[in-house]
C-alpha cells in the first residue's frame, strides 16, 4: 500500500504510525494505572506521585536522546523507544504482590524514557522529510502529528478503561505489549536507516543549544506547560471528585474527552493562525495567542468569586482554555521544528522537549502542593502568571518568517 508513494511521504506515514501506536499504549497505560491503583485504595495524590519518575526521566531523556539521535539516527532512537515501552508494559504484569510503589514508579520511569525518545524522534524526523522552503507544509505536518497524538491519547484513556473491564489489568498490559511489539518489528524493517544521523559525531556538550531563538522558545515552552499542569494534573481531578462530587469514571471520561478535543484543535491550528490565507506564523502570532491564553485561568478564578455554578464555570472555562492552549502548543511545536538545524535536528528538538518536560514536572509538583495548601483558585492564578511569562519570553524570538536557527542567532 505504501510502495507507490514518494519516499518522504512513506517515511512520514511510518513515523506517524509508530507515534500513534505508542501514544495509544501511553494513554491506555496511564488510565490503567490510575484506575487499578484507585481500586487498590490509593488516594489521588498518591496516584499522581506514581508519575513523578515518568516526568523526571522525561527531562533527562530529551537532553540525552537528542544527542543519541544525532549519533545513531532517529530511526534507531524511535525503535529503542518502542522496545522500552514494551518492557515497561511487561514490568507491570508481575503478580499483584510485587506491584509495590517503587516497582510501579520504575516502570513509569521506563515508560517516560520510551515516550520522550519516541516523541523526539517523530518531531525531528519531520524536519528532514519536508523541504526547507516548504514551511506551510511543515506547519501542517507538525500540527497533524501533534494534534493526532493528543487525540489518540484521549482515545487511549478509553481503551485502557475498556481493556481493564474486559480482560483485567495484566491481560490489558499483555495485549498492548503484543500489539506494540508487532509495530516495533515493522518499524525496524521499514524506517530509513540514517534518518537524522549527523555527518560529524556530536560531543555531549552539544546537547545544550547555542541558538538564541531555540533557547527563548524552550523557556516559553517550559512556562506554557507548567501553566497547564499546575492545575490540570492533580488539582483538577481532585477538585472534581472531592469538591464537585463527580464519581471517578465521570472525572476520567471528562478528562479523556478534553484531551481528545485538545488534539483535534491542535490538528486544525493552521486554520486559526493564518495558514489558510498563506501566512506563516512567527513571533507576533505566538505572543498574541499567549496573551489571550493568559486571560482564561484568571477569568475562571474570578468566576469562582461570583454566584455562578462553580461546575459550569470550571467546565466551560476548561474547554475554552483547552482550545486556546492547543493552538499555542501547536505554534510552539511548528517553530521548534522550523528553527532547528537540518544537520543535528534532534539536538535542538531534544533540548526544547527537555524544557517541555521540565515544565510538566514543575507543574505536576506545584499542582499537588499549591492545591493542598491554597486550593484550586491559587493554582489558576499561578497558571495565568506562567502563561504571561511564556508570552513575554516569546517577545525575544526573531521577528518575521521563521528561519533555521544558526548557532549565532
N, C-alpha and C positions, 0 to 999 in steps of 0.2 A: 504493500500500500504506500510506503514511503519512497519506493525506488524511483518513481517518476518525478519527484520534487527536487528543486535545487538543493545543493549540499547545505547551504546556510539554513534553509527552512527545515530540512530534515533534522539538523543538529538542534535547532531551536525547539522543535517538537519533542525530541528525545529529552532534552534538558527540562522542558516544561513538564513532560510526562513523569520524569523522575521526581521533580519537585512536587507535583500533585500527589503522587503515590505516597511520598514521605509525609506530606502535610496531612493527609487523611489519617495516617497512623499517629501523627503527633497530636492532633486534636482528639482523636479517639482515646489515646493513652492518657491524656490529661483528664478527660471525663471519667475514664475507668478508675483512675487513682482517686479522684475526688469522691465519686460515688461509693467505691468499695471501702475506702477508709472512713467515710462518713458513717457507713453502716457498721463499721467496727467501733464507732463511738468517738472518733477524733473530732475535736472542735474545728470550726472554720479556720481559726488562726493556726492551729497545729497543722491542718492540711496545707495551708499556704506555705508554711515553713518547709514542707516536703519539696517545694520547688525552688528553694533558695540556691541549692547547688546547681540546678538547671541554669539559673541566670548567672551565677558566679563563673561557671565554666564557659558560658557564652562569651563573656568578656575575654577570657584567656584564648579561647578557640579562634575568635575573629582576628586577634592580633597575630597569633602564630599561624592560623590557617591561610591567611593571605600570603605570607612568606612561603609556606609549604606549597600552595598552588602555583606560585611563580617558579618554584624549583622543579616540581614533578608534574605539573599540568593539572588543569581544573577538572578534567575527566576523572583523574585518579582521586582527587580530594572529594569529588561528588560521590564516587563509588565507595570510598572509605566511610563517608557519612552514612550511606545506605547500610553498609555492613555493620557499623556500630549501632545503628537503630535496631537492627535485627537482634544484636546481642543484648541491648537494653530491654527489649520486649521479652526475650527468653530469661533474663535475670529475674523477672517478676513472676515466672511460672513455678518457682520453687514452692514447696509445701508451706501452708499458712504460718506454721510456727517459725519459719525462717524469715518471714516478711517483717523484719524489725525496721525501726525508724531509720537506722543507719544504712541498712541494705537498700531500702527504697530510695533514700537520698542519693546513694551511689548510682543506682540505676538511672535516676533522673539526671545526675551529672553526666553519665554516658550519653543519654538522650540529648542533653543540651549541647554536648560536643558535636554529636551527629547532626543536629538541626542546623547549627551555625556553619558547619562545614558544607552542608548541602545548600543552604541559602547563599552563602558567599560564592560558591561555585556557580550556582544558577545565575545570580545577578551579574557576576563578572563575565560569564560566557556570552551574554547578550551583547556586551560591548564589542566583542570580537566577531560577532556574526552580522553586524549591521555596518555598512559603510560610514565613514566619518562624516560625510556630507549629508547623510540621511537622518537628520536629527528628529524630524517629525515621526519617522517610522520607529526610531529608537524610543521615543517617548511612549508611543502606542504599545510597543512590545513590552517595555518595562511595566507600564500601567496594567497591561493584561496579565503578565506573570504575577505581579504583586497582588492585584485585586483577586485573581482567581485563587491564589494561595490562601488568602484570608477567608474567601467564601468557602473553600473546601475545608478549612479548619473548623468553621461553624458546622458544616456537614459532618465532620469528624466527631464533633461533640454528640450529635445524634447517633452516629454509627457506634460510638463507644457505649452509650446507654442501651442501644438495641442489642448489641452483642452480649453485653452483661446480662440482659434479660434472657436471651435465647440460649447461650452456651456457657455462661458463667465467666468469672474473672480469668482463670487460667485458659479456658477454651478460647476466649476472645483474643488473648495475647498470642496464643499459638497460631490462630487463624491469620492474624495480622503479620506475624513473623514469617509465615509461609508465603503470603502474598508479596511481601516486600523483598523476600529472598529471590523470588522469580524476577521482579523488577531489577534487582541488583545484577543478576546473571545476564539479563537482556542488555543492560547498560554497559557491562564490561565488553560485550562483543560489538556494540553499535556506536558508542560515543567516540568521536575523533580523538586520536591518541595524544596529540601535542597541544591541545587547546589551552592557551594561556600560559604556556611554559616560556619563561624568559630566555633569550639567547645567551645572556650572561647571568650566571648564578648570583642571585642577590644575597648580600650579607644580612644577618638577622637584624642589624641596626636599621635596615631599610624598611622595616615594618612601620616605623614612625614617619608619618607623611611630612614631606618638606614643602608641600603645596599650601599656600595661604588660603586658597579657596576651599580646599578639602578640609583643612583644619577648622575653619569657621563653620562650614556646613556640618561637620561632625559635632561641633559644640552645640549648634542649633538642634541637631537630631537628638542629642543627649537630653536637652531640656524638653523637647517635644514629647519624647516617650516617657520621661519621668512625669510629665504633666498628665498623661493618660493613666499610668499605673498607680499614681499616688491616690487615686480614688477608685479605680476600676478593679484592681486585683483582689484586695482584701476588704476595703471599706464598703464597696457597693454590695457584694453578695451578703456580707454580714448584716448590713443595714436592711436589705430587702427581706432577709429571713427573720432577723430578730426584732426589728422596729416595725416594719410594714406587715409582718406575719405571713409572708409568702412561704409556701412549702418548698422543699429542696428542688423538686422537679420543675416547679414554675421558675425558680431562680435560674437553674441550669438551662432550661429551654429558652428563657428570655435572653440570656447572655449568648447562647448559640445563635439565635436569630439576629442579635445585634452584630455579631462578628460576621455572619453571612451577608447582611446588608452592607456592612462596612466594606467587605471585599468587593461587592458589586459596584459600589460607588467608586472605589479605587480604580476598577477597570474602566469606568466611564469618565475618570477625571480629565482626560484630554478634551472632552467636550465642554467642560466647565471653565477651562483655563486658557482658551484662545486657540487651541489646536484646530478646531473646526474652521476658524477664519484664517488659518495659515500662520498664526503667531506661535512662536516657540517661547515657553515660559522661562523667565530669568529671575533676577533679584527682586524686581518690583512685584512680581506675581507672588513670590514666596512671602515677602513681608506683608502684603495686603491680606492674604489668606491667613497668615499667622495672627495678625491683629484682630481679624474677625473671630478667629477661634478663641482668643483670649477673653472675649466678652462673654462667652457662653457659660463656663463654670461659674463666673461671677454672677450672672443673671440667675442661674439655678440656686446659688446660695442666697441671693436676695429673695427669690421666690419662696424659700423656706420661712422667711420672716413675715410673709403675708398670711392671709386667711385661706389661701388656695390649698387644695388637697395635696399633701406632700408627694403622694404616689404619682399623681398626674404631673406635677412639676418635674419630678425626677425622671419619669419615663419619657415625657416629651422632650425635656432638655437633653437627656442621654441620646435620643435618636438624632436630634439636630447636631449635637456635639460629634456623634459618630460620623455623620455625613461630611461635616466640615473637616474633621480630623483626617478622614480618609483622603480628601483632596490634598491636604498639607503633606501627608505621608507620601502620597504618590509623586508630588512635586519634588520632594527630597530624594526619593528613590531614582527619579529620572536624572536629577542634577548630579548625583554622585557618579552614575554610570557615564554621563556626558563629560564631566570634569576629569575622570580617571584617565591615566595614561593607557595607550594601546598596548605597549610592552610593559608588563608589570601591573596590569589592571587589578589583579587580585590583591596586591599590596594596598592600593588605595581603597578598594571596596572593603577589604578586611579591616583596615584601620577605622573606616566610617562605621561599620557594623559593630566594631568594638565599642565605639561611643554609644551606639544604639543599645547594646547590651548593658552598658553602664547605666544608661537612663532607665531601662527596665528594672535593673537591680535596685537602683536608688529609689525609684517609685514604689517598688514592692515593699522595701523595708520601711519607707516613710508611711505607706498606706496602713500598715499594721500599727505602727507606733502612734501616728497622729490621730487615727480614728479611735484608738483605745483611750488616749489621753484627752483629746479635744473634740472628737466627733466628726461627722461627715462634712459639716459646713466648713470646718477648718481645712479639710482635705481639698474642698472645692476652691477655696481662696488661694491655697498654695498652688493648685493646678493652674489657676488663672495667671499667677505670678510667673510660673515656669514657662507657660506659653508666651507671655510677654517677653521674657528673656530670650526665648528662641527667635522671636520676630526681630528683636533689637540686634541680636548677634548676626542675623541674616543680612542686616544692612551693610556688613563688611564684605559680602560676596561681590565678585566682579560685576560691573554693570553690563547691560546688553546681552546679546546672544551667548549662551554657554559655549565655552571652548575647552578643549582638552587642557587640563592644568599642567603647567610646567613646574619644575622644581622652584622656580623663582616667582611664580605668580602670586 
